Amino acid sequence: MHESLQLSDFQNLPLTMRRLAQATAAGSTEHMSRLVDSLTRPSNQLLLVYLLPLVYQLLDPARIPDSDADFATLAPDEAATYYLTMKSLEALASTQNIPQEAARDLWSRVWHWFEFLEAHHRVRHYDSMDRVTCSRVIQFAYNLQKYPEMRQVIVSTPGFYGVLSRAWIAVIAMKGDPVRGQSSQYILSLFTSVVTFLADDNLCNRANLETFVDGVGDHGPSVLAMWSLRHLHYTIGMFDDPQLRRNYLGFFLAFTTLLPFILDAAEGRPVREPTTDWLIQLVRQDLVGGLVRAIRAIHVLSAEDVDWEPLTLVNQCLNPLERLFNNRTLYHPIRSSIALGLIEVVALCAQRRTLDGLHSNLKVLLLELLPACTPYWGDGSGEDVVSVLTKYEEAIPHFVPEVREAWTRFATMAMETAAVFESFDAADEMRMRGCDNTLCGIFGPMKDFKRCKGCKSLYYCSTTCQAVDWQNGHRAACKTHEFLLRGRIFQVTLRHRAFMRALLHRDYIRTKLRIFTNAIKCMRQWGDPGKGYFVLFDYTCLGPQVEVVSLAAPTTDSERLKWIAETGLQWHEIVARAARSEGRMIIHVMRLRDADYERHWIVPLRCSTGAIHEQLVNIACDGDGEEGLQDLAELVAKSNLDVTEFH
């Protein structure tokens, strides 16, 4: 025990309090209650520091009852001891007047008593904490940020974050839905204190966040998410009241500051880890919608109040949104955010020249994240995007230049993708098949083909073709194919796949000349044209970007080939099937964003004959270098070969 905690004669206290302290030290419960009552007066609050030696004695762990039967022995002075414990917490948060060694000694006793009293309160009242206790624990945690030396000692105490989370939930759950008035502002102020404490750079890490979430109990993530988002949506609704705006902006800033830490803690973790569950529950409670609505509200307010600077607030909404769209645990919530008005928010922000600091965020949305969603427009969601783009056509000249260019590029791509959706017949696309005996080349309605009963993936026009393919290698590879895996949340339906094939075919026709040119170049480069090539269509950004990769290239020299070969998508069987096809099957691969960041869908290009491929191989074999390649490729593209191509 530090010498400053030795009992003294309390000479620094006023006479009345000195006598009460001396009587309490002698064991008088009555005088202890009167002493506690005197401490409730604001004028006496600062005197607690002189009572810490007495508090240290009263909080002797030896006085803690050993069993449930002993609870009754604590009843007469429980309230006073409880209050002293809470006041000791406040005193510890102001440790500039207490030697660090003394504060550590006192904290060890405070914590033992606090754990006991919290458990005692649960037994007697069938819940966690009373409101006064909760608010004091939260304010104590918030005040700790001023005193980093003592803070490290306290937050390293096992269970501290769990107590903090139970205090948080107990406070905000008392009122149900937030109501206007002082009580709601009080709850929000406590909530802000907890969030600010959790988001401290020196304290926030995975272990602490998991302990915090676990402290709420079995339903911790869902409870935290529910109350967090209720207050977030309520807070946004208060932005239009000038008198309340400042109070609620504090909470909003604190909450959006915490989001990156939750994302960091959840990134790459198993699905059932607490912080990951918390993040998933936040999204289910409409976190994305809340952030989008917040940006809209902030934009409207900033237009009305020229003295209000919205840049920080808008960035604190955009940054976690972008992180969410790229998070591996959740499927991209960007699809739902489009319906909630994300593109309209981008248009509003693009017209504000005072928001220079967030224009890079807007460009990332327009050039990377939004385009990556277009292959999934098979459900018709592109129509909503087109309607917003059309609405803001006249406003484009008022966009800041760098965003204007990005907006125009995305708008062009979106309009063209929507046109594909409008023109393709999903029913016909889904009914069309090609015989999977690649030497056959027959196309037609699905009803004219029989599916393999083993793998349930390949179709044949006749039993003869099935027998030929069986002998040629399907015997060893007859198993369920994984051409397009289902996402965790968003399921890729037959209609989606039909749209993706139509989109791919459109882009193949557009880039055919470039593909042929690069195919000849690849086959010449690796010196084995007979091995063939595959074409990668990258839809993870504005484009798509098209890359031709030779199958003759060693995997060590081709990162694309190495990566795709290791994905387990029956790659080796497909390569062998393409080689047997004599040019009737060319491997095309769509690279898409997905829950695991990206997925590769192999969509073979089926040709009625191998004439085109044969001409490309002949050109590759007849020369070397790159001179005249484009002219030769153009001759092939424009040749009158009677070849039907189908994805």
Buried (B, 14 or more C-beta within 10 A) or exposed (E): EBEBBEEEEBEEBEEEBBBBBBBBBEEBEEBBBBBBEBBEEEEBEEBBBBBBBBBBBBBEEEBBEEEEEEBEEBEEBBEBBBBBBBBBBBBBBBBEEBEEEBBBBBBEBBBBBBBBBBEBBEEEEEEBBBBEBBBBBBBBBBBBBEBEEBBEBBBEEEEBBBBBBBBBBBBBBEBEEBEEEEEBBBBBBBBBBBBBBBBBEEBBEBEBBBBBBBBBEEEBBBBBBBBBBBBBBBBBBBBEEEEBBEBBBBBBBBBBBBBBBBBBBBBEBEEEBBBBBBBBBBBBBBBBBBBBBBBBBBBBBBEEEEEBEBBEBBBBBBBBBBBBBBBBBBBBBBBBBBBBBBBBBBBBBBBBEEBEEBBEBBBBBBBBBBBBBBBBBBBEBBEBBBEBBEEBEEBBEEBBEBBBBBBEBBBEBBBBBBEBBEEBEBEEBBBBBBBBBBBBBBBEEEEBBBBBEBBEBBBBBBEEBBEBBBEBBBEEBBEEBBBBBEBBBBEBBEBBBBBBBBBBBBBBEEBBBBBBBBBBBBBBBBEEBEBBBBBBBBBBBBBBEBBBBBBBBEEEEBEBBEEBBEBEBBBEBBBBBBBBBBBBBBBBBBBBBBBEEBBBBBBBBBBBBBBBBBBBBEBBBEEEEEEEBBEBBBEBBEEEBEBEBBB
